[in-house]
Amino acid sequence: MYDVVIIGAGVSGCAIARELAKYRGKICVLERSEDVCTGTSKANSGIVHAGHDARQGTMKARLNVRGNAMMDKASEELDIPFIRNGSLVVCTDEKQMPELKRLYENGIANGVLGLRIVSGPELRQMEPHLSDTAVAALYAPTGGIVCPFELNIALAENACMNGVAFIFHAKVDRIRRLPGGYEVHTESGQSYEGRTVVNAAGVYADQIHNLACSPLMEIVPRKGEYMLLDKAAGGHVSRTIFTLPGSYGKGVLVTPTVHGNLLVGPTALDIQDKEGIQTTREGFKKIKEQCGRAVKDIPLNQVITSFAGLRAHEKDGDFIIGEAEEGFYDCAGIASPGLSSCLAIGELVAGMVEERLKLPENKDYIARREGIVRPGQMSIEKRDAWIRKYPAYGNIICRCEMISEGEIIDAIHRPLGARTMDGIKRRTRAGMGRCQSGFCSPKVMEILAREWNTDLLEVRKASDESWMLKGRDKEEL
């Protein structure tokens, strides 16, 4: 019997797990996929929103502002990159100025610090590539950017090193009420009993809720498509640039990433397929049409990849967090600003669960997690000394991102270590550069097979069915 069974290893589930690890309890995380960070958390804008968008008085507004404030300490403890680059919401029509002022007033009411409206030469000096039609902008200095993969993985690793169990390939298909708890059954035939259950299943949170609770919930996947530009375009803007939000959210944005690229997107389209992450010609066309409204001369000829993600949209537009049934807690409808709010969500849900279970404090809790060693970020002298001691860090595997064999080996053997090509990519960035793994994938495959002592034919891109190799040419021919 676990004290807490968390369903979902996205950024919300892992933030909750890390917070609960501060108490002495038996906790597990069930994840339907092969790794953490394989759903909504892997495909988003990587933005830590300031908190001026969410409707005043909503859970989104409160948790966004709180989560934003928590990010500095968490990024330092978890050893992940986080930059407070600030954001601008650009108004391109004098007639929209009342809406910009309303957004400012909403942000002030939500408790966002440092908000102000800028215009004229100051605005142009802040961002020289703003559209010629830009009239004014709402400046939020507390806005930031983070790597969503690294945040999610770091939360999971820290929870794991503090005793939380992670169980993968555990797709939940039944939940049964027991005296004093729940039995959570998975498609693999395994069952896990918990005194409490936390539903943090992303776009599948409605299905999990409906297995155990009433009234029924509906989560609509809202697809957003993105274009990622080469690092040569990374300095086109220094802040995150939004247009005034519409009925489908904040619209197409332009932002630098913490790793030096430029990101453009997302679109917004409600669909039914909870796995519908295909990119489309129509999506690219919409991005191209809309991205120039606030920022001019975007070098779209430098796009190196595109991707799509799904946001867990709920019709009322707010987060659904609370006790749905006795001992069953929903963490659902976590659309934007879910990434920004995740630390506060973890704090809130863990507090609810602890209040019920009265778990004692874990005095052995370790808040700090050390990230993968990055020789490329060291001084030349320190790097040379490190490579002399650990030669694998001198063998560059991914030339675009300058990722070494040592970093890949580290990613494999860490807590919750990578077992797939995508697992390596999200932990190290090997394969995320200009050539999109065209050069490094065979070498990464060899390292994976060697370190896991398996055949090359067993290496997967991600899930069990995503084979990297079909067979051996010479033997079969």
C-alpha positions as a Markdown table, in Angstrom:
| # | Residue | x | y | z |
|---|---|---|---|---|
| 1 | Met | 0.0 | 0.0 | 0.0 |
| 2 | Tyr | 1.5 | 3.3 | -1.1 |
| 3 | Asp | 0.6 | 6.5 | 0.7 |
| 4 | Val | 0.3 | 8.3 | -2.6 |
| 5 | Val | -0.1 | 7.1 | -6.1 |
| 6 | Ile | 0.5 | 9.9 | -8.6 |
| 7 | Ile | -0.7 | 9.3 | -12.2 |
| 8 | Gly | 1.4 | 11.1 | -14.7 |
| 9 | Ala | 5.1 | 12.0 | -14.9 |
| 10 | Gly | 4.8 | 15.4 | -16.6 |
| 11 | Val | 5.9 | 18.6 | -15.0 |
| 12 | Ser | 2.9 | 18.8 | -12.7 |
| 13 | Gly | 3.1 | 15.2 | -11.5 |
| 14 | Cys | 6.9 | 15.5 | -10.9 |
| 15 | Ala | 6.5 | 18.8 | -9.1 |
| 16 | Ile | 4.0 | 17.2 | -6.8 |
| 17 | Ala | 6.2 | 14.1 | -6.3 |
| 18 | Arg | 9.2 | 16.3 | -5.3 |
| 19 | Glu | 7.1 | 18.3 | -2.8 |
| 20 | Leu | 5.7 | 15.1 | -1.3 |
| 21 | Ala | 9.2 | 13.7 | -1.0 |
| 22 | Lys | 9.7 | 16.3 | 1.8 |
| 23 | Tyr | 7.6 | 14.0 | 3.9 |
| 24 | Arg | 8.2 | 10.4 | 5.1 |
| 25 | Gly | 5.8 | 8.4 | 3.0 |
| 26 | Lys | 5.6 | 5.7 | 0.4 |
| 27 | Ile | 5.0 | 7.4 | -3.0 |
| 28 | Cys | 5.0 | 6.2 | -6.5 |
| 29 | Val | 4.5 | 7.8 | -9.9 |
| 30 | Leu | 2.7 | 5.8 | -12.7 |
| 31 | Glu | 3.5 | 6.9 | -16.2 |
| 32 | Arg | 1.9 | 5.4 | -19.3 |
| 33 | Ser | 5.0 | 6.1 | -21.5 |
| 34 | Glu | 8.6 | 5.0 | -21.4 |
| 35 | Asp | 10.0 | 8.1 | -19.7 |
| 36 | Val | 9.1 | 11.3 | -17.9 |
| 37 | Cys | 8.3 | 14.4 | -20.0 |
| 38 | Thr | 6.7 | 12.6 | -22.9 |
| 39 | Gly | 3.4 | 14.5 | -23.1 |
| 40 | Thr | 2.4 | 18.2 | -22.9 |
| 41 | Ser | 5.5 | 19.0 | -20.9 |
| 42 | Lys | 7.8 | 18.1 | -23.7 |
| 43 | Ala | 6.3 | 20.4 | -26.4 |
| 44 | Asn | 5.5 | 23.9 | -25.2 |
| 45 | Ser | 6.9 | 27.4 | -25.3 |
| 46 | Gly | 9.3 | 27.1 | -22.4 |
| 47 | Ile | 8.0 | 30.4 | -21.0 |
| 48 | Val | 7.6 | 31.3 | -17.3 |
| 49 | His | 4.7 | 33.8 | -17.6 |
| 50 | Ala | 4.6 | 36.8 | -15.4 |
| 51 | Gly | 0.9 | 36.3 | -14.6 |
| 52 | His | -0.9 | 39.3 | -16.1 |
| 53 | Asp | -3.1 | 37.2 | -18.5 |
| 54 | Ala | -5.1 | 35.0 | -16.2 |
| 55 | Arg | -8.5 | 36.2 | -15.1 |
| 56 | Gln | -8.4 | 37.9 | -11.7 |
| 57 | Gly | -9.4 | 35.6 | -8.8 |
| 58 | Thr | -8.8 | 32.3 | -10.7 |
| 59 | Met | -6.5 | 29.5 | -9.6 |
| 60 | Lys | -4.5 | 30.1 | -12.7 |
| 61 | Ala | -3.8 | 33.7 | -11.7 |
| 62 | Arg | -2.8 | 32.8 | -8.1 |
| 63 | Leu | -0.6 | 29.8 | -9.0 |
| 64 | Asn | 1.0 | 31.5 | -12.0 |
| 65 | Val | 2.3 | 34.4 | -9.9 |
| 66 | Arg | 3.4 | 32.1 | -7.1 |
| 67 | Gly | 5.1 | 29.6 | -9.4 |
| 68 | Asn | 6.9 | 32.4 | -11.2 |
| 69 | Ala | 8.3 | 33.6 | -7.8 |
| 70 | Met | 9.5 | 30.1 | -6.9 |
| 71 | Met | 11.4 | 29.5 | -10.1 |
| 72 | Asp | 14.7 | 31.3 | -9.1 |
| 73 | Lys | 15.3 | 29.1 | -6.0 |
| 74 | Ala | 14.1 | 25.9 | -7.7 |
| 75 | Ser | 16.4 | 26.4 | -10.8 |
| 76 | Glu | 19.4 | 27.0 | -8.5 |
| 77 | Glu | 18.5 | 23.9 | -6.4 |
| 78 | Leu | 17.9 | 21.7 | -9.4 |
| 79 | Asp | 20.8 | 23.0 | -11.4 |
| 80 | Ile | 18.8 | 24.0 | -14.6 |
| 81 | Pro | 19.0 | 27.1 | -16.8 |
| 82 | Phe | 16.4 | 29.8 | -16.1 |
| 83 | Ile | 16.6 | 33.4 | -17.4 |
| 84 | Arg | 14.4 | 36.3 | -16.4 |
| 85 | Asn | 14.5 | 37.9 | -19.9 |
| 86 | Gly | 11.2 | 39.8 | -19.4 |
| 87 | Ser | 8.3 | 39.9 | -21.8 |
| 88 | Leu | 6.4 | 42.4 | -24.0 |
| 89 | Val | 2.8 | 42.2 | -25.0 |
| 90 | Val | 2.7 | 44.4 | -28.1 |
| 91 | Cys | -0.2 | 46.6 | -29.2 |
| 92 | Thr | -0.2 | 47.4 | -32.9 |
| 93 | Asp | -3.3 | 49.5 | -33.1 |
| 94 | Glu | -4.2 | 52.7 | -31.2 |
| 95 | Lys | -7.7 | 51.4 | -30.9 |
| 96 | Gln | -6.4 | 48.4 | -28.8 |
| 97 | Met | -4.8 | 50.6 | -26.2 |
| 98 | Pro | -7.7 | 50.2 | -23.8 |
| 99 | Glu | -7.2 | 46.5 | -24.0 |
| 100 | Leu | -3.5 | 46.8 | -23.2 |
| 101 | Lys | -4.4 | 49.0 | -20.2 |
| 102 | Arg | -6.9 | 46.5 | -19.0 |
| 103 | Leu | -4.2 | 43.8 | -19.2 |
| 104 | Tyr | -2.0 | 46.0 | -17.1 |
| 105 | Glu | -4.7 | 46.5 | -14.5 |
| 106 | Asn | -5.4 | 42.8 | -14.5 |
| 107 | Gly | -1.7 | 42.1 | -13.9 |
| 108 | Ile | -1.5 | 44.6 | -11.0 |
| 109 | Ala | -4.6 | 43.0 | -9.4 |
| 110 | Asn | -3.0 | 39.5 | -9.8 |
| 111 | Gly | 0.1 | 40.8 | -7.9 |
| 112 | Val | 2.5 | 40.9 | -10.8 |
| 113 | Leu | 5.5 | 43.1 | -9.9 |
| 114 | Gly | 7.2 | 45.7 | -12.1 |
| 115 | Leu | 4.5 | 46.0 | -14.8 |
| 116 | Arg | 4.5 | 49.1 | -16.9 |
| 117 | Ile | 3.4 | 50.3 | -20.4 |
| 118 | Val | 6.3 | 51.4 | -22.6 |
| 119 | Ser | 6.2 | 53.2 | -26.0 |
| 120 | Gly | 8.2 | 55.4 | -28.3 |
| 121 | Pro | 12.0 | 55.4 | -28.4 |
| 122 | Glu | 12.2 | 53.3 | -25.2 |
| 123 | Leu | 10.2 | 50.5 | -26.8 |
| 124 | Arg | 12.3 | 50.5 | -30.0 |
| 125 | Gln | 15.5 | 50.5 | -27.9 |
| 126 | Met | 14.3 | 47.5 | -25.9 |
| 127 | Glu | 13.5 | 45.5 | -29.1 |
| 128 | Pro | 14.7 | 47.0 | -32.4 |
| 129 | His | 13.0 | 44.3 | -34.5 |
| 130 | Leu | 9.5 | 45.1 | -33.2 |
| 131 | Ser | 7.0 | 45.6 | -36.0 |
| 132 | Asp | 6.8 | 49.2 | -37.5 |
| 133 | Thr | 3.1 | 49.2 | -36.4 |
| 134 | Ala | 3.9 | 48.6 | -32.7 |
| 135 | Val | 2.3 | 51.5 | -30.8 |
| 136 | Ala | 3.1 | 50.4 | -27.2 |
| 137 | Ala | 3.7 | 47.3 | -25.1 |
| 138 | Leu | 3.1 | 45.9 | -21.7 |
| 139 | Tyr | 6.5 | 45.2 | -20.2 |
| 140 | Ala | 6.7 | 42.5 | -17.5 |
| 141 | Pro | 10.3 | 42.2 | -16.1 |
| 142 | Thr | 9.4 | 39.1 | -14.1 |
| 143 | Gly | 8.7 | 37.0 | -17.3 |
| 144 | Gly | 11.3 | 34.3 | -18.0 |
| 145 | Ile | 12.3 | 31.3 | -20.0 |
| 146 | Val | 13.3 | 27.8 | -19.0 |
| 147 | Cys | 14.0 | 24.5 | -20.7 |
| 148 | Pro | 10.8 | 22.4 | -20.1 |
| 149 | Phe | 12.7 | 19.1 | -20.6 |
| 150 | Glu | 15.3 | 20.0 | -18.1 |
| 151 | Leu | 12.8 | 21.3 | -15.5 |
| 152 | Asn | 10.6 | 18.2 | -15.8 |
| 153 | Ile | 13.5 | 15.7 | -15.7 |
| 154 | Ala | 15.2 | 17.6 | -12.8 |
| 155 | Leu | 12.1 | 17.5 | -10.7 |
| 156 | Ala | 11.7 | 13.8 | -11.4 |
| 157 | Glu | 15.4 | 13.0 | -10.6 |
| 158 | Asn | 15.2 | 14.9 | -7.3 |
| 159 | Ala | 12.0 | 13.2 | -6.3 |
| 160 | Cys | 13.6 | 9.8 | -7.2 |
| 161 | Met | 16.7 | 10.4 | -5.2 |
| 162 | Asn | 14.5 | 11.3 | -2.2 |
| 163 | Gly | 12.7 | 7.9 | -2.4 |
| 164 | Val | 9.8 | 8.4 | -4.9 |
| 165 | Ala | 9.3 | 5.3 | -7.1 |
| 166 | Phe | 8.7 | 5.8 | -10.8 |
| 167 | Ile | 7.0 | 3.1 | -12.7 |
| 168 | Phe | 6.9 | 3.3 | -16.5 |
| 169 | His | 4.8 | 1.6 | -19.2 |
| 170 | Ala | 2.0 | 1.8 | -16.6 |
| 171 | Lys | -1.1 | 2.9 | -18.4 |
| 172 | Val | -4.0 | 3.0 | -16.0 |
| 173 | Asp | -7.2 | 1.3 | -17.2 |
| 174 | Arg | -9.2 | 0.8 | -13.9 |
| 175 | Ile | -9.5 | 2.4 | -10.5 |
| 176 | Arg | -11.4 | 0.7 | -7.7 |
| 177 | Arg | -12.4 | 2.2 | -4.4 |
| 178 | Leu | -11.0 | 0.2 | -1.4 |
| 179 | Pro | -11.6 | 0.7 | 2.3 |
| 180 | Gly | -9.1 | 3.4 | 3.1 |
| 181 | Gly | -7.9 | 4.0 | -0.4 |
| 182 | Tyr | -7.8 | 3.0 | -4.0 |
| 183 | Glu | -6.6 | 0.2 | -6.2 |
| 184 | Val | -5.1 | 1.5 | -9.5 |
| 185 | His | -4.9 | -1.2 | -12.2 |
| 186 | Thr | -2.7 | -0.9 | -15.3 |
| 187 | Glu | -3.0 | -2.5 | -18.8 |
| 188 | Ser | 0.2 | -4.5 | -18.0 |
| 189 | Gly | -1.9 | -6.4 | -15.4 |
| 190 | Gln | -0.2 | -4.8 | -12.4 |
| 191 | Ser | -2.1 | -3.1 | -9.6 |
| 192 | Tyr | -1.0 | -0.4 | -7.2 |
| 193 | Glu | -2.9 | 0.4 | -4.0 |
| 194 | Gly | -2.8 | 3.9 | -2.5 |
| 195 | Arg | -4.3 | 5.6 | 0.5 |
| 196 | Thr | -4.6 | 8.6 | -1.8 |
| 197 | Val | -4.4 | 9.1 | -5.6 |
| 198 | Val | -3.3 | 12.2 | -7.5 |
| 199 | Asn | -4.5 | 12.6 | -11.1 |
| 200 | Ala | -1.9 | 14.5 | -13.0 |
| 201 | Ala | -2.4 | 12.8 | -16.4 |
| 202 | Gly | -2.4 | 15.8 | -18.7 |
| 203 | Val | -4.7 | 15.5 | -21.7 |
| 204 | Tyr | -5.8 | 12.1 | -20.2 |
| 205 | Ala | -6.8 | 13.6 | -16.8 |
| 206 | Asp | -10.5 | 13.4 | -17.8 |
| 207 | Gln | -10.3 | 9.7 | -18.5 |
| 208 | Ile | -8.5 | 9.0 | -15.2 |
| 209 | His | -11.0 | 11.2 | -13.3 |
| 210 | Asn | -14.0 | 9.5 | -14.9 |
| 211 | Leu | -12.7 | 6.1 | -13.8 |
| 212 | Ala | -13.2 | 7.0 | -10.2 |
| 213 | Cys | -15.2 | 10.2 | -9.8 |
| 214 | Ser | -18.4 | 12.1 | -10.8 |
| 215 | Pro | -19.6 | 14.3 | -12.3 |
| 216 | Leu | -17.7 | 13.4 | -15.5 |
| 217 | Met | -15.0 | 15.7 | -16.8 |
| 218 | Glu | -14.0 | 16.5 | -20.4 |
| 219 | Ile | -10.5 | 17.7 | -21.4 |
| 220 | Val | -10.2 | 18.9 | -25.0 |
| 221 | Pro | -6.7 | 18.6 | -26.5 |
| 222 | Arg | -5.7 | 22.0 | -28.0 |
| 223 | Lys | -3.0 | 21.6 | -30.5 |
| 224 | Gly | -0.2 | 24.1 | -30.9 |
| 225 | Glu | 2.4 | 24.0 | -33.7 |
| 226 | Tyr | 5.8 | 25.6 | -33.4 |
| 227 | Met | 8.9 | 26.4 | -35.5 |
| 228 | Leu | 12.3 | 26.3 | -34.0 |
| 229 | Leu | 15.0 | 28.5 | -35.6 |
| 230 | Asp | 18.8 | 28.0 | -35.6 |
| 231 | Lys | 21.0 | 29.7 | -33.0 |
| 232 | Ala | 22.1 | 32.1 | -35.7 |
| 233 | Ala | 18.6 | 33.7 | -35.3 |
| 234 | Gly | 18.6 | 33.4 | -31.5 |
| 235 | Gly | 19.4 | 37.1 | -31.0 |
| 236 | His | 16.6 | 38.5 | -33.1 |
| 237 | Val | 14.7 | 39.4 | -29.9 |
| 238 | Ser | 15.9 | 39.3 | -26.4 |
| 239 | Arg | 12.5 | 39.2 | -24.6 |
| 240 | Thr | 9.5 | 37.1 | -25.1 |
| 241 | Ile | 7.2 | 38.9 | -27.5 |
| 242 | Phe | 3.4 | 38.4 | -27.4 |
| 243 | Thr | 0.5 | 40.1 | -29.2 |
| 244 | Leu | -2.6 | 41.0 | -27.3 |
| 245 | Pro | -4.4 | 37.7 | -26.3 |
| 246 | Gly | -7.5 | 36.5 | -28.1 |
| 247 | Ser | -10.2 | 33.9 | -27.5 |
| 248 | Tyr | -7.7 | 31.0 | -28.0 |
| 249 | Gly | -5.0 | 32.4 | -25.7 |
| 250 | Lys | -1.9 | 34.4 | -26.2 |
| 251 | Gly | -1.5 | 33.9 | -29.9 |
| 252 | Val | 1.7 | 33.3 | -31.9 |
| 253 | Leu | 4.7 | 34.5 | -29.9 |
| 254 | Val | 8.4 | 35.0 | -30.6 |
| 255 | Thr | 10.9 | 34.2 | -28.0 |
| 256 | Pro | 14.5 | 33.3 | -27.4 |
| 257 | Thr | 15.2 | 30.0 | -25.7 |
| 258 | Val | 17.6 | 29.3 | -22.8 |
| 259 | His | 19.8 | 27.5 | -25.3 |
| 260 | Gly | 20.1 | 30.3 | -27.8 |
| 261 | Asn | 17.6 | 29.4 | -30.4 |
| 262 | Leu | 14.5 | 31.4 | -31.5 |
| 263 | Leu | 11.1 | 29.8 | -31.1 |
| 264 | Val | 7.9 | 30.9 | -33.0 |
| 265 | Gly | 4.4 | 29.7 | -32.3 |
| 266 | Pro | 2.0 | 28.2 | -31.2 |
| 267 | Thr | -1.1 | 27.9 | -33.2 |
| 268 | Ala | -4.3 | 26.9 | -31.4 |
| 269 | Leu | -6.7 | 24.2 | -32.7 |
| 270 | Asp | -9.1 | 22.1 | -30.6 |
| 271 | Ile | -9.0 | 18.5 | -31.7 |
| 272 | Gln | -10.3 | 15.1 | -30.4 |
| 273 | Asp | -7.1 | 13.0 | -30.9 |
| 274 | Lys | -5.2 | 13.0 | -27.6 |
| 275 | Glu | -2.1 | 11.8 | -29.5 |
| 276 | Gly | -2.6 | 14.2 | -32.5 |
| 277 | Ile | 0.8 | 15.9 | -32.5 |
| 278 | Gln | 1.3 | 15.9 | -36.3 |
| 279 | Thr | 2.6 | 19.1 | -37.8 |
| 280 | Thr | 0.6 | 20.5 | -40.8 |
| 281 | Arg | 1.0 | 22.7 | -43.8 |
| 282 | Glu | -1.9 | 24.8 | -42.5 |
| 283 | Gly | -0.2 | 25.2 | -39.1 |
| 284 | Phe | 3.0 | 26.5 | -40.6 |
| 285 | Lys | 1.1 | 28.9 | -42.9 |
| 286 | Lys | -0.7 | 30.3 | -39.8 |
| 287 | Ile | 2.5 | 30.8 | -37.9 |
| 288 | Lys | 4.1 | 32.6 | -40.9 |
| 289 | Glu | 1.1 | 34.8 | -41.2 |
| 290 | Gln | 0.9 | 35.8 | -37.6 |
| 291 | Cys | 4.5 | 35.9 | -36.3 |
| 292 | Gly | 5.2 | 39.1 | -38.1 |
| 293 | Arg | 2.4 | 41.1 | -36.5 |
| 294 | Ala | 4.6 | 42.0 | -33.5 |
| 295 | Val | 8.1 | 41.2 | -34.8 |
| 296 | Lys | 9.5 | 42.0 | -38.3 |
| 297 | Asp | 12.2 | 40.4 | -40.4 |
| 298 | Ile | 12.0 | 37.0 | -38.6 |
| 299 | Pro | 14.5 | 34.8 | -40.6 |
| 300 | Leu | 12.2 | 31.9 | -41.2 |
| 301 | Asn | 14.6 | 30.5 | -43.7 |
| 302 | Gln | 16.6 | 29.4 | -40.7 |
| 303 | Val | 14.0 | 27.0 | -39.3 |
| 304 | Ile | 15.7 | 23.8 | -38.3 |
| 305 | Thr | 12.7 | 21.8 | -37.0 |
| 306 | Ser | 9.0 | 22.0 | -36.2 |
| 307 | Phe | 6.9 | 20.3 | -33.6 |
| 308 | Ala | 3.4 | 20.3 | -32.1 |
| 309 | Gly | 2.2 | 19.9 | -28.6 |
| 310 | Leu | -1.2 | 19.4 | -26.9 |
| 311 | Arg | -2.6 | 21.6 | -24.1 |
| 312 | Ala | -5.2 | 20.2 | -21.7 |
| 313 | His | -8.0 | 22.6 | -22.3 |
| 314 | Glu | -11.1 | 22.6 | -20.0 |
| 315 | Lys | -14.2 | 24.5 | -21.0 |
| 316 | Asp | -14.2 | 26.7 | -17.9 |
| 317 | Gly | -10.7 | 27.9 | -18.6 |
| 318 | Asp | -9.2 | 27.4 | -15.1 |
| 319 | Phe | -7.1 | 24.8 | -13.5 |
| 320 | Ile | -9.1 | 22.0 | -11.8 |
| 321 | Ile | -7.2 | 21.2 | -8.6 |
| 322 | Gly | -8.8 | 19.7 | -5.5 |
| 323 | Glu | -10.3 | 16.6 | -3.9 |
| 324 | Ala | -12.8 | 15.1 | -6.3 |
| 325 | Glu | -13.6 | 12.1 | -4.1 |
| 326 | Glu | -12.3 | 11.3 | -0.7 |
| 327 | Gly | -8.6 | 10.8 | -1.1 |
| 328 | Phe | -8.7 | 11.3 | -4.8 |
| 329 | Tyr | -7.1 | 14.6 | -6.0 |
| 330 | Asp | -7.5 | 16.1 | -9.5 |
| 331 | Cys | -4.7 | 18.2 | -11.0 |
| 332 | Ala | -6.4 | 18.7 | -14.4 |
| 333 | Gly | -6.9 | 21.2 | -17.1 |
| 334 | Ile | -3.3 | 22.3 | -16.7 |
| 335 | Ala | -3.0 | 24.3 | -19.9 |
| 336 | Ser | -0.9 | 27.5 | -20.2 |
| 337 | Pro | 0.4 | 28.8 | -17.8 |
| 338 | Gly | 0.9 | 25.2 | -16.5 |
| 339 | Leu | 4.7 | 25.2 | -16.8 |
| 340 | Ser | 4.9 | 28.6 | -15.1 |
| 341 | Ser | 2.7 | 27.3 | -12.3 |
| 342 | Cys | 4.1 | 23.8 | -11.8 |
| 343 | Leu | 6.1 | 24.5 | -8.7 |
| 344 | Ala | 3.1 | 26.2 | -7.0 |
| 345 | Ile | 0.8 | 23.4 | -8.2 |
| 346 | Gly | 3.2 | 20.9 | -6.5 |
| 347 | Glu | 3.2 | 22.9 | -3.3 |
| 348 | Leu | -0.6 | 23.2 | -3.3 |
| 349 | Val | -1.4 | 19.6 | -4.1 |
| 350 | Ala | 1.3 | 18.2 | -1.7 |
| 351 | Gly | -0.2 | 20.4 | 1.0 |
| 352 | Met | -3.7 | 18.9 | 0.4 |
| 353 | Val | -2.4 | 15.4 | 0.5 |
| 354 | Glu | -0.2 | 15.9 | 3.6 |
| 355 | Glu | -3.1 | 17.5 | 5.4 |
| 356 | Arg | -5.1 | 14.3 | 5.0 |
| 357 | Leu | -2.3 | 11.8 | 5.6 |
| 358 | Lys | -0.5 | 13.7 | 8.3 |
| 359 | Leu | 2.9 | 12.4 | 7.1 |
| 360 | Pro | 5.9 | 13.2 | 9.2 |
| 361 | Glu | 8.7 | 15.4 | 7.9 |
| 362 | Asn | 11.5 | 13.8 | 5.9 |
| 363 | Lys | 14.5 | 15.1 | 7.7 |
| 364 | Asp | 16.8 | 13.4 | 5.2 |
| 365 | Tyr | 15.3 | 15.3 | 2.3 |
| 366 | Ile | 17.9 | 16.6 | -0.2 |
| 367 | Ala | 16.7 | 19.7 | -2.1 |
| 368 | Arg | 19.7 | 19.9 | -4.4 |
| 369 | Arg | 20.2 | 17.9 | -7.5 |
| 370 | Glu | 23.4 | 18.2 | -9.7 |
| 371 | Gly | 22.8 | 18.4 | -13.4 |
| 372 | Ile | 24.8 | 16.7 | -16.1 |
| 373 | Val | 28.4 | 18.0 | -16.2 |
| 374 | Arg | 28.8 | 20.4 | -19.2 |
| 375 | Pro | 32.4 | 20.8 | -20.2 |
| 376 | Gly | 31.3 | 23.4 | -22.9 |
| 377 | Gln | 30.3 | 25.7 | -20.0 |
| 378 | Met | 33.7 | 25.4 | -18.2 |
| 379 | Ser | 36.7 | 27.6 | -18.6 |
| 380 | Ile | 39.3 | 26.2 | -20.9 |
| 381 | Glu | 41.6 | 25.4 | -18.0 |
| 382 | Lys | 39.0 | 23.6 | -16.0 |
| 383 | Arg | 37.7 | 21.8 | -19.1 |
| 384 | Asp | 41.2 | 20.5 | -20.0 |
| 385 | Ala | 41.6 | 19.2 | -16.5 |
| 386 | Trp | 38.2 | 17.5 | -16.5 |
| 387 | Ile | 38.9 | 15.8 | -19.9 |
| 388 | Arg | 42.3 | 14.6 | -18.7 |
| 389 | Lys | 40.6 | 13.0 | -15.7 |
| 390 | Tyr | 37.5 | 11.7 | -17.7 |
| 391 | Pro | 38.6 | 11.3 | -21.4 |
| 392 | Ala | 35.0 | 10.5 | -22.6 |
| 393 | Tyr | 34.2 | 14.2 | -22.1 |
| 394 | Gly | 36.7 | 15.0 | -24.8 |
| 395 | Asn | 35.0 | 12.9 | -27.4 |
| 396 | Ile | 32.4 | 15.1 | -29.1 |
| 397 | Ile | 29.4 | 13.1 | -30.4 |
| 398 | Cys | 26.9 | 15.9 | -31.3 |
| 399 | Arg | 28.9 | 18.5 | -33.2 |
| 400 | Cys | 26.0 | 21.0 | -33.5 |
| 401 | Glu | 25.5 | 21.2 | -29.8 |
| 402 | Met | 29.0 | 20.1 | -28.8 |
| 403 | Ile | 27.7 | 17.3 | -26.6 |
| 404 | Ser | 30.4 | 14.8 | -25.5 |
| 405 | Glu | 30.3 | 11.0 | -24.9 |
| 406 | Gly | 30.7 | 11.7 | -21.2 |
| 407 | Glu | 27.5 | 13.7 | -21.1 |
| 408 | Ile | 25.6 | 11.0 | -22.9 |
| 409 | Ile | 27.0 | 8.3 | -20.5 |
| 410 | Asp | 26.0 | 10.5 | -17.5 |
| 411 | Ala | 22.5 | 10.8 | -18.9 |
| 412 | Ile | 22.1 | 7.1 | -19.2 |
| 413 | His | 23.3 | 6.2 | -15.7 |
| 414 | Arg | 21.6 | 9.0 | -13.7 |
| 415 | Pro | 18.5 | 8.4 | -11.6 |
| 416 | Leu | 15.7 | 7.6 | -14.1 |
| 417 | Gly | 18.5 | 7.4 | -16.8 |
| 418 | Ala | 17.7 | 7.6 | -20.5 |
| 419 | Arg | 16.9 | 4.4 | -22.3 |
| 420 | Thr | 15.9 | 5.8 | -25.7 |
| 421 | Met | 17.2 | 8.3 | -28.3 |
| 422 | Asp | 14.6 | 10.9 | -27.2 |
| 423 | Gly | 15.6 | 10.3 | -23.6 |
| 424 | Ile | 19.2 | 11.2 | -24.5 |
| 425 | Lys | 18.1 | 14.2 | -26.6 |
| 426 | Arg | 16.0 | 15.7 | -23.8 |
| 427 | Arg | 18.7 | 15.2 | -21.2 |
| 428 | Thr | 21.7 | 16.3 | -23.2 |
| 429 | Arg | 20.5 | 18.1 | -26.4 |
| 430 | Ala | 22.4 | 15.6 | -28.6 |
| 431 | Gly | 20.4 | 15.7 | -31.8 |
| 432 | Met | 18.7 | 19.1 | -31.2 |
| 433 | Gly | 21.0 | 21.2 | -33.2 |
| 434 | Arg | 21.2 | 22.3 | -36.8 |
| 435 | Cys | 21.5 | 18.9 | -38.4 |
| 436 | Gln | 18.7 | 17.4 | -36.2 |
| 437 | Ser | 20.7 | 14.3 | -35.3 |
| 438 | Gly | 21.8 | 13.6 | -38.9 |
| 439 | Phe | 25.4 | 13.2 | -37.9 |
| 440 | Cys | 25.3 | 12.0 | -34.3 |
| 441 | Ser | 22.4 | 9.5 | -34.2 |
| 442 | Pro | 24.5 | 6.4 | -35.1 |
| 443 | Lys | 27.1 | 7.2 | -32.5 |
| 444 | Val | 24.4 | 7.8 | -29.8 |
| 445 | Met | 22.8 | 4.5 | -30.7 |
| 446 | Glu | 26.1 | 2.7 | -30.3 |
| 447 | Ile | 26.6 | 4.3 | -26.8 |
| 448 | Leu | 23.0 | 3.4 | -25.7 |
| 449 | Ala | 23.4 | -0.2 | -26.8 |
| 450 | Arg | 26.9 | -0.5 | -25.2 |
| 451 | Glu | 25.9 | 1.1 | -21.9 |
| 452 | Trp | 22.6 | -0.9 | -21.6 |
| 453 | Asn | 24.4 | -4.1 | -22.8 |
| 454 | Thr | 21.8 | -4.7 | -25.5 |
| 455 | Asp | 21.8 | -5.2 | -29.3 |
| 456 | Leu | 21.7 | -2.2 | -31.6 |
| 457 | Leu | 18.5 | -3.5 | -33.1 |
| 458 | Glu | 16.8 | -3.0 | -29.7 |
| 459 | Val | 17.5 | 0.7 | -29.6 |
| 460 | Arg | 14.3 | 2.8 | -29.8 |
| 461 | Lys | 13.6 | 6.4 | -30.6 |
| 462 | Ala | 11.0 | 6.6 | -27.9 |
| 463 | Ser | 8.2 | 4.1 | -27.4 |
| 464 | Asp | 8.4 | 0.3 | -27.8 |
| 465 | Glu | 7.3 | 0.4 | -31.4 |
| 466 | Ser | 9.6 | 3.2 | -32.6 |
| 467 | Trp | 12.5 | 1.1 | -33.9 |
| 468 | Met | 15.6 | 2.9 | -35.0 |
| 469 | Leu | 16.8 | -0.1 | -37.1 |
| 470 | Lys | 14.8 | -2.6 | -38.9 |
| 471 | Gly | 17.5 | -5.2 | -39.6 |
| 472 | Arg | 21.1 | -5.8 | -40.7 |
| 473 | Asp | 21.7 | -5.3 | -44.4 |
| 474 | Lys | 24.7 | -7.6 | -45.0 |
| 475 | Glu | 23.3 | -10.5 | -43.1 |
| 476 | Glu | 19.8 | -10.3 | -44.6 |
| 477 | Leu | 21.0 | -9.7 | -48.2 |
